[in-house]
C-alpha cells in the first residue's frame, strides 16, 4: 500500500488547510515516536524531512494566528469599549431621561424627536464592531442633516457630545478598514508564502514515506500510518472538496479482512491513473486558500 496524493490543496480554506496539515503531522509524529519509544521509527532522511514539514506547518500556523489577532484589532476593541460605547450610552440615556420628563416640555419634545430617529437604526453596542459603526454613522448623518434635529440637540446641550461621538466613530471605522486592509495584505503575501512552503514539504514527506515503505522489508510496518493518511485524504476529497475518493472509484488498494495489505496490480506500479502521473509534477503548487471539523472518525488532532 502506498500513500495517495492530496491534490487540489489550493481549494482548501486557510483553516481547513491547517487542519489537514496538522492531522498529517500528528499521524506521522505518533508513528515515528510511539508512546514510550526512545528511538525514531523512520529512517534518518525521513526524520529530517518530517522535521522540515513540522517547521513549515508551524510557521504557517503562526502567520495565520498573527493575521487573525492583528494589533489593530486590540486597538479597535479598546477604542470601542472605552470611548465609543460609553459616550453613545450616555447620549442615549440622556435622551431617554428627557423624553420621559414631563416638567420641561421643550426638552421633552426635543428628546422625543431625537430618540425616535436614533431608535430607528437599532444601534446595539454588543453587536459586531463594524456593524455598530455603520449604524452610528447613518444615525448621525441624519441627525446633522436635519435643522429640526440639530436645534433639538442644542436645546438638550448635546451638540458637542454628538460631534465627539462622530469623531470617535469615524476613528473606529478607519481602524476597522485598516485592519481589513492589513489582513488582506497578509493573506496575499506572508500567509500565501507560508502555505506554499508547507505544501512543498508535505509533498516531499509523502514521497519519502512512499519510498521508505517500498524499500522496507517489513511490508506491514507502514500500513497503519498510510491507511490513516489515505483516510484523511479521501475524507477531504469527498466531503470537503466533493471529489470522489479512491474507495468510490475503485482505484488504489484492495485490502483483505485480516489487514495483510495485499496490493492490486495498479498499486504495485506505484499508484493508479492520473494520481500517479500527477505525483511527478512539481510539489507545492497550492496557493492562498474556519473551519468545519474534519471527520472525527478519521483520527488525528485538530488545530
N, C-alpha and C positions, 0 to 999 in steps of 0.2 A: 504494500500500500504506500502510495506517495501523497504528499500534501498537495491540495488543489491550489490554484492561483486565484487570489482575490482580485477580480477585475472591477473596473468602474469605481475605484476608490474616490475619485473626484466628485462623484454624485452624492456621497455621504455628507451630511451637515457636519459642522465643526465638532459638536458634542458627540455625534454618532461616530465620527472618525476616531476621536479619542477613546471612546468606549470600546470600539473594535480593537484598537491597538493595545489598550490596557488589558483586554481579555487575552489576546495573543501572548503578550508579555507574561502575564500571570501563569498561563499554562506552561510556557517554556521555562520560566524560573523554577516553578514547582517540580517540573520534570528533572531539571538539571541538578537541583539540590532538594531531594525529598526530605520530609521532616526527619530530623535525626541524622541525616547524612553529613559526612565531613568532606567528601570529595565530589568533584563535578562528574556528572554522567555524560555530558557532551565531550567530544574531543576538544583539544585546546583551541583550535581555529574556530570552532563553532561557539565556544565560550566567549572568545574575543568578539565575534560578530554579535552575540547576544548582548554583550556589554555596550556595544555601539548602538544597537537597536534601542536598548533601555534609555541610553543617554539622550538620543534624539526625541524619543517619545516623551520623556520627562521635560525636555526643553519646550516642546510644543504645548504641553500642559501648562507650563509656567507662563508662556506667552499668552495663552488663552485666558488664564486667570487674571493676568495683568489687564488684558483687554476688557474683561468683564468688570474688573474692580478699578476702573480709571480713577486717578486722583481727582479729576473734575467731578466725579460722582459724589465724593465726600464733600467737596466744596459746595456743590449744588444742594446737597441734603442739608448741610448746616445753615446755609443762607435761607433755605425754605423754612426750616424748623425754628430758627432763631429770629428771623426778621419778617419774612412774608406772612407766615401763618399767624403769628401773634397780632400783627398790625391789621390783617384782614378781620380776625375775630373781634378785635376792639371796635373797628368800624361797624361791623355787623351788630354787635351787642348794643352799641350806642343808638343805632337806627331802630333796633327793636325796642329799646327802652323809651325813646322819644315817641315812637309810633303808638305806644300804649299810654302815653302821658296825656291825660285829658285836661290838665291845668293850663298848659301853654299850647293854645290851639295852632299858632303859626308853626311852631316846631313840630307839633304832632303831624300836621298836614305835610310839611316838608319831608319828614322822616318816612311817612307812609308812601309818598311818591317815590323816594329813592329806594326804599325796601322792596317795593313792588317790582322795580326794574332789576334789582340785584337778585332777587329770588328766581327770576325768570331764567337765569343762567345756571341755577342749581350747583353753585360752587361748593365743593367739599374738600377741606384741607387734608382729608385722609386718602384721596384718590391719587392716581398717577401724577407725578410732578409736572409733566409736560401738559397733561390734560387740564390740570388745575391752572397752570399759567395761561393757557389759551382762553379759558373761560373768564379769568380775571381781566385779561386784556380786552376781550369783547365787551365785558360789562363796563369797564372804564371808558372804552371808546364811545359807547352810547351815552354814558354819564357826561363826559366832557363835550359831546356834540350837541347836547340839549341845553338851551338857555334856561329853561324852566328848572332842570335838574341841577344846573350849575348854581342857580340862585338858591335852590333848596339846600345845597351843600354849604353855601355861605351862611345861610340862616342858622345852620346847625354847627357852624365853626369847623367843618370837616374838609374844607378846601385843601389845606396844607397836607392833611393826613392822606387824602386821596392822591395827591401828586406824589407824595412819598411812596405810597403803595405802587403807583405806576412805575416809578423809577426802580424800585426793588424787583418788581415783577419782570421788568424788561431785562434786568441783570440776570435773573434766574433763567429766563428763556434763552438768553445769549449763552449762558453756561451750558444749558441743555444742548444747544446747537453745536457748540464747540466740542462737547463730549461726544456727540454723534459723529462729528467730522473726524475726531481722533480715532474713534473705534473703526470707522470706515477705512482710515489710513492704515491702521494696524492690520485690518482684515486683508488688505490688498498687498501688504509688504511683509512685515515680520511674521505674521501668522501663516501667510501663504508659503513663505520660505521654510518655516518650521514644519509645515505639513509635508512639503515635498521631501525634505530631508528624512522625515520619519518613513515615508513611503519607500524611499531608496533603501534604507537599512532593513525595512521589513521584507522587501523583495529579495535582498541578498540573504537574509536569515532563512527564508523559506527555501531558497536554492541550496544553501549549505546543509540545511536539515535534510533535504531530499537526497543530497549526495552522501551524507553520513548514513542515512537509512539504507541506501543501496550497497554501501561498502561494508556495513556491519554484518558479521557472520550470524549474529542472533537476529533472525528475521522479525521476531515479535517484540524486540526491545523498544522500538519507537512506535509500536502500533497504537497504544492508548493515547499518546500525545497527538499523533497525526489524525486519529479519529476525532479527537476533541477539536483540533484546529479546523478540520473539514466540516464538522457540525456547525461551528460558528460561521464559517464562510457560507455554507448552504442557507443558514438562517438569514443572514444579511442579504444574500442574493434574492431569496424567495420572499421573505417577509418585508424587508425594508426597501429593497430596490425593485421587487416584483419580477425578478429574473428566475426562471425555473432552476432548481438545483440539479446536481448530477444525479441525485437519487430519483428525481422525477423523469429525467431524460434517459436514464439507463446507462449513463457514462460512468467511468470511474471503477470502483472496486466491488466485486461480489464477495461478501463475507459469509462464511458458514456460521452455524449457530454456536459452535464452540470457540469462535474468535481466533481460528488458526491463521487467518489472514491470507487465504488463497486468492491470488490476483488473477484477473482475466487477461486476455492477450493484449488488450489495449494498454493496461496498466504496466505490464512488463516492458512495454515500449516507451515508458516514461510519460504516461498521460494519454489523453484521447482527444481527437478532433482539434478544434480551434484553440482549446485551452492550452494544449501542449505547444502549439505554434506560437501563441501569444507569449508563452513563457520565455521565448527567445528575444522578446522585444526589450528595449532599454527600460530599466526599472525607474520608479519614481516619477511617473508622469502625472500622478494625482495632484490636483491644484486645490485652491481655496474651496472649501466645501463645508435641544437641549433636550430634549432627548427622550424618546420613548425607551423604556428599559428593554435591553435585549432579552431574549428568551431565557427565563430563569432556569430552564432545564438544560441549557447549553453549558452551564458551569462557569467557572472563572469568577472574577471580581469586577465590580462596577467602578467607573471612575468617580 
